[in-house]
Amino acid sequence: MHTPHQSAALAHTRWLAITAAIASISVVGIAIGLGIPLLSVILESRGHSASMIGLNTAVAGVASIAAAPLAIPLAVRFGVVPTMLAMILAGASAFVGFYFAPHFWMWFPLRVTLHVALTVLFILSEFWISVSAPPHRRGFVLGLYATVLSLGFAAGPWLFSQIGSKGFLPFGVTFAVTMIAAIPVAAAWRQSPAIKRSDDESRSFAGYIWLVPTATAAVLVFGAVETGGFALFPVYGARMGYSESDAALLLSMIGLGNVVMQVPLGMISDRVRDRRQLLLGCALTGLAGMLALPYLAGNWYVLAVLLFFWGGVVAALYTIGLAHLGARLSGHELASANAAFVFCYGLGMVLGPQAIGIGMDILGDQGFAWSLALFFAAYVALVAWRLAASRSRT
C-alpha cells in the first residue's frame, strides 16, 4: 500500500514520463508536417516527375513496415531512452542530408533512414505512454496524445508556409525542431520503462499481430482509410464539382474533428467495461458515414458537418485501439504488440490508396465511398465475431 506521499510521487513520475513522451513525439510530428511537403516541392522544382516523387515518398511506408519489428530488440539491447535519442539524432541528420545530397538516388537511403528512425520513435513513445498512463485514465491520456500529435502535424505545414522551400533555412529549422524532441526524453530518463525479454518468450513478431486482433485490425483500417481517403478525396471532390479549395476545406473538417474528439472519446473508453464495444461503435459510424456520403455529397455544408463527426469518430479507432492494447498486455508483450500495432498502421497506409483507387476505377466516382465502406464492414464483422466468441466462453 502506497502512503499519500508515495502516491503523489508516483503520480508526478507518471506525468513527467507521459509529458516527455507526448512532447517528444509531437515535436517530431511538427518536423514531419514541415518536412514531407518540403521534400516534394524541392523534387518538383528540380524537374522530377510526379511518379518519381511518389516512388520516393512510398519508400517511407516500406521503411516503416520493415522497421517495426526492429524497435523492441533495439530497446531491449540499448534501453528505451538511448534508442529514442539515437533515432532523434539519426532522423534529424538524415533530413539535413537531403539538402546536401546532389543526386536523386541518394534521397532513397536518406528517406529509408528518416522513416526507420520515425517508426522506432513512434513505437517506443506510444509504449512509454501506455505503460505510464494510470489504467483508469489510459483512454484520456492516449486521447490527449492523439490531440497534441494532430496539432503538431497541423503546425508543420503552417511553419512550411512561413519559411518556404528556398536555401538551407527550412532544413535547419526541421533539424532544430527535431533535436528539441531530445530534451524532454533526456529529462525523463529515470522514468523510462525497461523492456526485458522473458526467458520463455517464444512468440514471433507475426504472433503479436494476432494477439489482440481487434486492436491491430482497428489501426490497419484507420491507416487505410486515413491515407487512402486523404490521398483520393481531392479527386473525388473534383468529380463531385467542388473547387480545389472547397475540397481542401472539407479535408480540414476531418482533421478538425480528429483534434476535437479524441480526448472526449478517450475518456468515454475509460468508462466502458469492454473497449471492443466502443471500437465496434466507431466502425459502425465510419460505415454509416460512407454509406451516406453519395447521398449528401451535393451539399457542401451538410457534408462538412458529416465529415467533422465522421473524422473524429473514425480517428478514435487508433486512440481506443491503443488503449485496448495497453489494457490487455504489459511489459515486453505490450512493447512487442505496440510494434505490431504500428506495423499494421503502415500496412494500412500501403493497402488503402491502392484499394480505393481500384474501387474508383471499377465503380466510378462512388467507388470512393464503397471502397472505404468495405474496410469498415470487414472490421465490424471481425469485432462482432470476437464479442460473440467472448460471450460464448462465459
C-alpha positions as CSV (number, residue, x, y, z in Angstrom):
1,M,0.0,0.0,0.0
2,H,1.4,3.4,-1.0
3,T,1.4,6.3,1.5
4,P,-0.2,9.6,0.3
5,H,3.3,11.0,-0.1
6,Q,4.4,7.9,-2.2
7,S,1.2,8.1,-4.3
8,A,1.8,11.7,-5.1
9,A,5.4,11.0,-6.0
10,L,4.2,8.1,-8.2
11,A,1.6,10.3,-9.9
12,H,4.3,13.0,-10.5
13,T,6.7,10.5,-12.0
14,R,4.0,9.1,-14.3
15,W,3.0,12.6,-15.6
16,L,6.7,13.5,-16.1
17,A,7.1,10.4,-18.3
18,I,3.8,10.9,-20.1
19,T,4.7,14.6,-20.8
20,A,8.1,13.7,-22.0
21,A,6.8,11.0,-24.4
22,I,4.0,13.2,-25.7
23,A,6.2,16.3,-26.1
24,S,8.9,14.5,-27.9
25,I,6.7,12.7,-30.5
26,S,4.6,15.9,-31.1
27,V,7.7,17.9,-31.9
28,V,8.7,15.1,-34.3
29,G,5.1,15.5,-35.7
30,I,5.8,19.2,-36.4
31,A,9.0,18.2,-38.2
32,I,7.1,15.6,-40.3
33,G,4.4,18.1,-41.2
34,L,7.0,20.6,-42.3
35,G,9.4,18.2,-43.9
36,I,7.3,15.9,-46.1
37,P,5.8,18.7,-48.3
38,L,9.2,20.4,-48.4
39,L,10.8,17.4,-50.0
40,S,8.1,17.0,-52.6
41,V,8.3,20.7,-53.5
42,I,12.0,20.6,-53.9
43,L,11.9,17.4,-56.1
44,E,9.3,19.0,-58.3
45,S,11.4,22.2,-58.6
46,R,14.3,20.0,-59.8
47,G,12.2,18.7,-62.6
48,H,11.4,15.2,-61.3
49,S,8.1,13.6,-62.4
50,A,5.1,13.1,-60.1
51,S,5.6,9.3,-60.4
52,M,9.2,9.6,-59.2
53,I,8.2,11.9,-56.3
54,G,5.6,9.3,-55.4
55,L,8.1,6.5,-55.6
56,N,10.5,8.2,-53.3
57,T,7.6,9.0,-50.9
58,A,6.3,5.4,-51.0
59,V,9.7,4.2,-49.8
60,A,8.7,5.8,-46.4
61,G,5.8,3.3,-46.0
62,V,8.0,0.3,-46.9
63,A,10.7,1.5,-44.4
64,S,8.1,1.9,-41.7
65,I,6.9,-1.7,-42.2
66,A,10.5,-3.0,-42.2
67,A,11.5,-1.0,-39.1
68,A,8.6,-2.0,-36.9
69,P,10.0,-5.5,-35.9
70,L,13.4,-3.9,-35.1
71,A,12.2,-1.4,-32.5
72,I,11.8,-3.6,-29.5
73,P,15.0,-5.7,-30.0
74,L,16.9,-2.3,-30.2
75,A,15.2,-1.1,-27.0
76,V,15.9,-4.4,-25.2
77,R,19.6,-4.2,-26.2
78,F,20.3,-0.5,-25.6
79,G,17.4,0.8,-23.4
80,V,14.3,2.9,-24.4
81,V,15.8,6.4,-23.9
82,P,19.2,5.7,-25.6
83,T,17.4,4.2,-28.5
84,M,15.0,7.1,-28.8
85,L,17.8,9.7,-28.6
86,A,19.8,7.8,-31.3
87,M,16.7,7.8,-33.5
88,I,16.1,11.5,-33.0
89,L,19.7,12.2,-34.0
90,A,19.5,9.8,-37.0
91,G,16.3,11.3,-38.2
92,A,17.4,14.9,-37.9
93,S,20.7,14.1,-39.6
94,A,19.1,12.3,-42.4
95,F,16.8,15.2,-43.0
96,V,19.7,17.7,-43.3
97,G,21.3,15.1,-45.6
98,F,18.6,15.8,-48.2
99,Y,19.9,19.4,-48.6
100,F,23.5,18.2,-49.2
101,A,22.6,15.2,-51.5
102,P,23.2,16.3,-55.1
103,H,21.8,13.1,-56.8
104,F,18.2,11.8,-56.7
105,W,19.3,8.3,-55.9
106,M,20.8,9.5,-52.7
107,W,17.3,10.5,-51.5
108,F,16.2,6.9,-51.3
109,P,18.6,5.7,-48.5
110,L,18.0,9.0,-46.7
111,R,14.2,8.5,-46.9
112,V,14.7,5.0,-45.5
113,T,16.9,6.2,-42.6
114,L,14.4,9.0,-41.8
115,H,11.4,6.8,-41.6
116,V,13.1,3.9,-39.8
117,A,14.0,6.5,-37.1
118,L,10.5,7.9,-37.0
119,T,8.9,4.5,-36.8
120,V,11.0,3.4,-33.9
121,L,10.3,6.7,-32.2
122,F,6.6,6.3,-32.5
123,I,6.6,2.7,-31.3
124,L,8.7,3.5,-28.2
125,S,6.8,6.7,-27.4
126,E,3.4,5.0,-27.5
127,F,4.7,2.2,-25.4
128,W,6.1,4.6,-22.9
129,I,2.8,6.5,-22.7
130,S,0.7,3.3,-22.4
131,V,3.0,2.0,-19.6
132,S,3.0,5.3,-17.7
133,A,-0.8,6.1,-18.0
134,P,-2.9,5.1,-15.0
135,P,-5.1,2.2,-16.1
136,H,-8.3,4.1,-15.2
137,R,-7.2,7.1,-17.3
138,R,-5.4,5.4,-20.2
139,G,-8.0,6.4,-22.8
140,F,-7.9,10.0,-21.6
141,V,-4.1,10.1,-21.8
142,L,-4.0,8.5,-25.2
143,G,-6.7,10.9,-26.4
144,L,-4.5,13.8,-25.2
145,Y,-1.5,12.2,-27.0
146,A,-3.5,11.9,-30.3
147,T,-4.8,15.5,-30.0
148,V,-1.4,17.0,-29.4
149,L,0.2,14.9,-32.1
150,S,-2.6,16.1,-34.6
151,L,-1.8,19.7,-33.6
152,G,1.8,19.0,-34.3
153,F,1.1,17.6,-37.7
154,A,-1.1,20.7,-38.5
155,A,1.6,23.1,-37.2
156,G,4.2,21.7,-39.6
157,P,2.6,22.8,-42.9
158,W,1.8,26.2,-41.3
159,L,5.5,26.6,-40.5
160,F,6.4,25.5,-44.0
161,S,4.1,28.2,-45.4
162,Q,6.0,30.8,-43.3
163,I,9.6,29.8,-44.2
164,G,9.3,28.5,-47.7
165,S,11.5,26.0,-49.5
166,K,14.5,28.1,-50.5
167,G,18.0,27.5,-49.2
168,F,19.1,25.8,-46.0
169,L,16.7,27.5,-43.7
170,P,13.8,25.0,-43.8
171,F,16.2,22.1,-43.4
172,G,18.0,23.9,-40.5
173,V,14.6,24.6,-38.8
174,T,13.5,21.0,-39.2
175,F,16.8,19.7,-37.8
176,A,16.5,22.1,-34.8
177,V,12.8,21.3,-34.1
178,T,13.5,17.5,-34.3
179,M,16.5,17.9,-31.9
180,I,14.3,19.7,-29.4
181,A,12.4,16.4,-29.0
182,A,15.6,15.0,-27.3
183,I,15.2,17.5,-24.3
184,P,12.0,16.0,-22.7
185,V,13.2,12.5,-23.4
186,A,16.5,13.1,-21.7
187,A,14.8,14.9,-18.8
188,A,12.6,11.8,-18.0
189,W,15.4,9.3,-18.5
190,R,15.0,7.8,-15.0
191,Q,11.2,7.3,-15.5
192,S,11.6,5.4,-18.8
193,P,10.3,1.8,-18.8
194,A,12.7,-1.1,-19.0
195,I,11.8,-3.7,-21.6
196,K,13.1,-7.2,-20.6
197,R,12.6,-10.2,-22.8
198,S,11.3,-13.1,-20.6
199,D,13.2,-16.4,-20.9
200,D,10.1,-18.3,-22.0
201,E,9.2,-15.7,-24.7
202,S,8.9,-17.6,-28.0
203,R,6.2,-15.7,-29.9
204,S,7.3,-14.4,-33.3
205,F,6.6,-10.8,-34.4
206,A,3.8,-12.0,-36.6
207,G,2.3,-13.6,-33.5
208,Y,1.8,-10.2,-31.9
209,I,-0.3,-9.1,-34.8
210,W,-2.9,-11.7,-33.9
211,L,-2.5,-11.4,-30.1
212,V,-5.1,-8.6,-29.8
213,P,-6.7,-8.7,-33.3
214,T,-9.4,-6.1,-32.5
215,A,-6.7,-3.5,-31.8
216,T,-4.3,-4.3,-34.7
217,A,-7.2,-4.6,-37.2
218,A,-8.6,-1.2,-36.0
219,V,-5.3,0.6,-36.7
220,L,-5.0,-1.2,-40.1
221,V,-8.4,0.1,-41.1
222,F,-7.6,3.5,-39.8
223,G,-4.3,3.6,-41.7
224,A,-6.0,2.5,-44.9
225,V,-9.0,5.0,-44.5
226,E,-6.9,7.9,-43.4
227,T,-4.1,7.6,-46.1
228,G,-6.3,6.4,-48.9
229,G,-9.1,8.9,-48.1
230,F,-6.8,11.9,-47.8
231,A,-5.0,10.9,-51.0
232,L,-8.1,10.4,-53.2
233,F,-10.7,12.8,-51.6
234,P,-9.4,15.7,-53.7
235,V,-10.0,13.6,-56.8
236,Y,-13.5,12.6,-55.5
237,G,-14.3,16.2,-54.6
238,A,-13.3,17.5,-58.1
239,R,-15.6,14.9,-59.7
240,M,-18.4,16.0,-57.4
241,G,-18.0,19.5,-58.8
242,Y,-16.1,21.1,-55.8
243,S,-13.2,23.5,-56.4
244,E,-9.8,22.6,-55.1
245,S,-10.1,25.0,-52.1
246,D,-13.6,23.7,-51.2
247,A,-12.4,20.1,-51.3
248,A,-9.3,21.1,-49.1
249,L,-11.7,22.7,-46.6
250,L,-13.7,19.5,-46.4
251,L,-10.4,17.6,-45.6
252,S,-9.7,20.2,-42.9
253,M,-13.1,19.4,-41.3
254,I,-12.0,15.8,-41.0
255,G,-8.7,16.9,-39.3
256,L,-10.6,19.3,-37.0
257,G,-12.9,16.5,-35.9
258,N,-9.9,14.4,-35.2
259,V,-8.4,17.1,-32.9
260,V,-11.6,18.0,-31.1
261,M,-13.0,14.5,-30.4
262,Q,-10.0,12.3,-29.2
263,V,-10.0,13.4,-25.6
264,P,-13.8,13.0,-25.1
265,L,-13.8,9.6,-26.8
266,G,-10.7,8.5,-24.8
267,M,-12.5,9.5,-21.6
268,I,-15.6,7.5,-22.6
269,S,-13.4,4.5,-23.3
270,D,-12.1,4.6,-19.7
271,R,-15.7,4.2,-18.5
272,V,-16.8,1.2,-20.7
273,R,-16.3,-2.3,-19.5
274,D,-15.1,-3.6,-22.8
275,R,-13.4,-1.2,-25.2
276,R,-14.2,-3.5,-28.1
277,Q,-17.8,-2.4,-27.9
278,L,-16.7,1.2,-28.4
279,L,-14.4,0.2,-31.3
280,L,-17.4,-1.5,-32.9
281,G,-19.4,1.7,-32.5
282,C,-16.6,3.7,-34.1
283,A,-16.5,1.3,-37.1
284,L,-20.3,1.4,-37.5
285,T,-20.2,5.2,-37.5
286,G,-17.5,5.0,-40.2
287,L,-19.6,2.6,-42.2
288,A,-22.7,4.6,-41.9
289,G,-20.9,7.8,-42.9
290,M,-19.6,6.2,-46.1
291,L,-23.0,4.7,-47.0
292,A,-24.5,8.2,-46.6
293,L,-21.7,10.0,-48.5
294,P,-23.1,9.5,-52.0
295,Y,-26.5,11.0,-51.0
296,L,-25.0,14.0,-49.1
297,A,-22.1,14.9,-51.4
298,G,-24.1,17.5,-53.2
299,N,-24.5,19.8,-50.2
300,W,-21.1,21.3,-49.0
301,Y,-22.4,22.4,-45.6
302,V,-24.1,19.1,-44.7
303,L,-21.0,17.2,-46.0
304,A,-18.7,19.4,-43.8
305,V,-20.7,18.5,-40.7
306,L,-20.8,14.8,-41.6
307,L,-17.0,14.7,-42.2
308,F,-16.3,16.6,-38.9
309,F,-18.1,14.0,-36.8
310,W,-17.0,11.1,-39.1
311,G,-13.3,12.1,-39.0
312,G,-13.3,12.4,-35.2
313,V,-15.0,9.1,-34.5
314,V,-13.0,7.2,-37.1
315,A,-9.7,8.5,-35.8
316,A,-10.7,7.1,-32.4
317,L,-10.0,3.6,-33.9
318,Y,-6.3,4.4,-33.4
319,T,-6.7,6.0,-29.9
320,I,-9.1,3.4,-28.4
321,G,-7.3,0.6,-30.2
322,L,-4.1,1.6,-28.5
323,A,-5.9,1.9,-25.1
324,H,-7.4,-1.6,-25.6
325,L,-3.9,-2.9,-26.3
326,G,-2.5,-1.3,-23.2
327,A,-5.3,-2.7,-21.0
328,R,-4.8,-6.2,-22.2
329,L,-1.0,-6.5,-22.1
330,S,2.0,-5.4,-20.1
331,G,5.8,-5.5,-20.2
332,H,7.6,-7.0,-23.1
333,E,4.3,-8.3,-24.6
334,L,2.9,-4.8,-24.7
335,A,6.1,-3.4,-26.2
336,S,6.1,-6.0,-29.0
337,A,2.4,-5.7,-29.6
338,N,2.8,-1.9,-29.9
339,A,5.4,-2.6,-32.6
340,A,2.9,-4.8,-34.4
341,F,0.2,-2.1,-34.0
342,V,2.4,0.4,-35.8
343,F,3.3,-2.2,-38.4
344,C,-0.4,-2.7,-39.1
345,Y,-0.9,1.0,-39.5
346,G,1.9,1.1,-42.1
347,L,0.3,-1.9,-43.8
348,G,-3.0,0.0,-44.0
349,M,-1.1,3.0,-45.5
350,V,0.0,0.8,-48.3
351,L,-3.3,-1.0,-48.8
352,G,-5.7,1.9,-48.5
353,P,-4.7,4.1,-51.5
354,Q,-4.5,1.0,-53.8
355,A,-7.9,-0.4,-52.8
356,I,-9.7,3.0,-53.1
357,G,-8.0,3.8,-56.4
358,I,-9.0,0.4,-57.8
359,G,-12.5,0.9,-56.5
360,M,-12.9,4.3,-58.2
361,D,-11.6,2.8,-61.5
362,I,-14.1,-0.1,-61.4
363,L,-17.1,1.6,-59.8
364,G,-16.7,5.2,-60.9
365,D,-17.0,8.2,-58.6
366,Q,-18.9,6.3,-55.9
367,G,-16.2,3.7,-55.7
368,F,-14.5,6.1,-53.3
369,A,-17.3,5.7,-50.6
370,W,-17.9,2.0,-51.3
371,S,-14.2,1.1,-51.0
372,L,-14.0,2.9,-47.7
373,A,-17.2,1.2,-46.5
374,L,-15.7,-2.2,-47.3
375,F,-12.9,-1.7,-44.8
376,F,-15.3,-0.7,-42.1
377,A,-17.7,-3.6,-42.9
378,A,-14.8,-6.1,-42.6
379,Y,-13.8,-4.7,-39.3
380,V,-17.4,-4.7,-37.9
381,A,-17.6,-8.4,-38.8
382,L,-14.3,-9.1,-37.0
383,V,-15.3,-7.3,-33.8
384,A,-18.8,-8.8,-33.8
385,W,-17.3,-12.3,-34.1
386,R,-14.8,-11.6,-31.3
387,L,-17.5,-10.3,-29.0
388,A,-19.8,-13.3,-29.8
389,A,-16.9,-15.7,-29.1
390,S,-16.2,-14.0,-25.7
391,R,-19.9,-14.3,-24.7
392,S,-20.0,-18.0,-25.6
393,R,-17.0,-18.7,-23.4
394,T,-18.6,-17.1,-20.3
